[in-house]
Amino acid sequence: MELKEFISKGYTINAQVTVVETHEVDLENLEEDVGDNLGEVIDTWIDDREPVSYDILDPDGELISGYKPTLFDDEDVRAFIANL
C-alpha cells in the first residue's frame, strides 16, 4: 500500500517512547515511601537511551503490527506499510 492510501484510509502510526518525569518531593514529611510525598511534575523529557518503536493501527484502532516491537525506524515502517 502507498503511504497516501495508508493515510487516506485512516491507518495510524504511534511512536512508543519512554518518558521520564521529575517531581517535587516534600522533604519535611518524608516517610518510608517517597511516592506518598511526590508533588507537582516539574520536568518531563523523552528518555533517548531506549529505542523508539512504532505501532501500526488499522482504521478501527486495532493493533496490526504485533505486540512485540519490530518497527524501529522509518525504513521498517515504510516496509510494513508497503506489505499491507
ZIWO-V295139 format. One record per pair of residues at least 12 apart in sequence whose ideal C-beta (glycine too) atoms are under 6 Angstrom apart, sorted by sequence separation. I is the first residue (numbers start at 1). GAP is how many residues later the second one is. If there is no record, write none. Layout:
BEGIN
i->I gap->GAP
i->I gap->GAP
END
This chain:
BEGIN
i->25 gap->12
i->23 gap->15
i->24 gap->15
i->23 gap->16
i->24 gap->16
i->53 gap->16
i->54 gap->17
i->23 gap->18
i->24 gap->18
i->53 gap->19
i->21 gap->20
i->22 gap->20
i->22 gap->21
i->51 gap->21
i->21 gap->23
i->54 gap->23
i->56 gap->24
i->20 gap->25
i->19 gap->27
i->20 gap->27
i->17 gap->29
i->18 gap->29
i->18 gap->32
i->17 gap->35
i->15 gap->37
i->16 gap->37
i->15 gap->39
i->13 gap->41
i->14 gap->41
i->13 gap->43
i->12 gap->45
i->10 gap->49
i->9 gap->50
i->6 gap->75
i->1 gap->80
i->1 gap->83
END
